[in-house]
Amino acid sequence: MIKTVGVMVDLPNTPRKPDSTALSGSYEEIAAGLRAYAALGVSHLQLIINPKLEKVQEQFGKLLKEYKT
């Protein structure tokens, strides 16, 4: 069985709603949070990146690089 989780992510230095429950922090902190899901046996993450702006999508590469280290 594959465990899948949808995770909302607010990347660093981007607008954030005060009541947001999204995973946030530095790239290192967000990557650590995503790794915690893997430690729980989650093998498929669906990330919802906020806000949905082109520049934010480009920053996502930094998060992936940190996650892989």
Steps between C-alpha positions, in 0.01 A plus 500: 500500500623849415443780749427836339476834679409845372709771667452875470834684493574870547849566362734746676471871424155470345168645615339284767148514639498552878275196554695271265561143616745435217846358559730802508839627615840498337571263212682276747205498742247423227722222362527352851121510529464316170757241607293440814217374278740252340602382846131426564487280192354751254639428154307753292467869584270736315624851572275803476733796469371838620463753360453378147729751331756426232791629710394274786490199272856583395608510867365149543822371342692625805274296725547186291877542510491528880264203530736276301800577725 
